[in-house]
Amino acid sequence: MAWALLFLAILLEVSGTICMKLSQGFTRMLPTILMFVFYGLGFIPLTLAIRVLDLSVAYAIWSGVGTAIVSVVGITLLKEQVSPWKILFLLMIVIGVVGLRLITGQR
């Protein structure tokens, strides 16, 4: 259950970050409001997940997976520039997250 909560927290954080971009510097009302809603709601499942998961692992996975997903959204949907270096370093984040997940075992 803790891993499902962590995944939900990641999805909410990613949604908030995408809304941050769409808010265009707080100039668009709906994305600005949604940004605060998603970020606020995202801390609820994260807080519940760290009751069971190690804080260091949960936070690293939360931020790493969130970073990777936002980067993919930026590249694919927002047409941000991509380079072999960017892909390499994003893959390194994913490898780190997978490694952390593997060493923590099932809880």
C-alpha positions as CSV (number, residue, x, y, z in Angstrom):
1,M,0.0,0.0,0.0
2,A,2.9,2.4,0.8
3,W,4.2,2.0,-2.8
4,A,0.8,2.8,-4.2
5,L,0.6,5.9,-2.1
6,L,4.1,6.9,-3.2
7,F,3.1,6.5,-6.9
8,L,-0.1,8.6,-6.3
9,A,2.1,11.3,-4.7
10,I,4.4,11.2,-7.7
11,L,1.4,11.6,-10.1
12,L,0.1,14.5,-8.1
13,E,3.5,16.2,-8.0
14,V,4.0,15.8,-11.8
15,S,0.5,17.2,-12.4
16,G,1.4,20.2,-10.2
17,T,4.6,20.8,-12.1
18,I,2.9,20.6,-15.5
19,C,0.3,23.1,-14.2
20,M,3.2,25.3,-13.1
21,K,4.4,25.5,-16.7
22,L,0.9,26.0,-18.0
23,S,0.3,28.8,-15.6
24,Q,2.8,30.9,-17.5
25,G,4.2,32.6,-14.4
26,F,0.9,32.8,-12.5
27,T,-0.8,34.7,-15.4
28,R,-3.3,31.9,-16.2
29,M,-5.8,31.4,-13.3
30,L,-6.9,27.8,-13.7
31,P,-3.5,26.2,-14.1
32,T,-2.3,28.3,-11.2
33,I,-5.1,27.1,-8.9
34,L,-4.6,23.5,-10.1
35,M,-0.9,23.8,-9.4
36,F,-1.5,24.6,-5.7
37,V,-4.2,21.9,-5.5
38,F,-2.1,19.2,-7.0
39,Y,1.0,20.1,-4.9
40,G,-1.1,20.3,-1.7
41,L,-2.9,17.0,-2.3
42,G,0.4,15.3,-3.3
43,F,1.8,15.7,0.2
44,I,-1.0,13.6,1.7
45,P,-0.1,10.3,0.1
46,L,3.7,11.1,0.4
47,T,3.3,11.6,4.2
48,L,1.3,8.4,4.5
49,A,3.9,6.5,2.4
50,I,6.8,7.6,4.6
51,R,5.1,6.1,7.6
52,V,6.2,2.7,6.2
53,L,9.0,3.5,3.7
54,D,12.4,4.9,4.6
55,L,12.3,8.6,4.2
56,S,15.5,8.7,2.2
57,V,14.3,6.1,-0.3
58,A,10.8,7.4,-0.6
59,Y,11.9,11.0,-1.2
60,A,14.6,9.9,-3.7
61,I,12.1,7.9,-5.6
62,W,9.4,10.6,-5.4
63,S,11.7,13.3,-6.7
64,G,13.6,11.1,-9.2
65,V,10.6,9.5,-10.9
66,G,8.8,12.9,-10.8
67,T,11.8,14.5,-12.5
68,A,12.0,11.7,-15.2
69,I,8.3,11.9,-15.9
70,V,8.3,15.7,-16.1
71,S,11.3,15.5,-18.5
72,V,9.5,13.1,-20.8
73,V,6.4,15.3,-20.8
74,G,8.5,18.3,-21.6
75,I,10.3,16.6,-24.4
76,T,7.3,14.9,-25.9
77,L,4.4,17.2,-25.4
78,L,6.0,20.6,-24.8
79,K,8.6,20.1,-27.6
80,E,11.6,20.9,-25.4
81,Q,15.1,20.3,-26.8
82,V,16.5,16.8,-26.4
83,S,20.1,15.7,-26.7
84,P,22.0,12.4,-26.1
85,W,23.3,13.9,-22.9
86,K,19.9,14.7,-21.6
87,I,18.7,11.2,-22.3
88,L,21.8,9.7,-20.7
89,F,21.4,11.6,-17.5
90,L,17.6,10.9,-17.3
91,L,18.4,7.2,-17.7
92,M,20.9,7.5,-14.9
93,I,18.1,8.9,-12.7
94,V,15.8,6.0,-13.6
95,I,18.6,3.5,-12.9
96,G,19.1,5.0,-9.5
97,V,15.4,4.8,-8.7
98,V,15.2,1.2,-9.8
99,G,18.3,0.4,-7.7
100,L,16.8,2.0,-4.7
101,R,13.6,0.1,-5.2
102,L,15.5,-3.2,-5.6
103,I,17.6,-2.8,-2.4
104,T,14.6,-1.9,-0.2
105,G,12.7,-5.2,-0.8
106,Q,9.0,-5.6,-0.5
107,R,7.3,-3.8,2.3
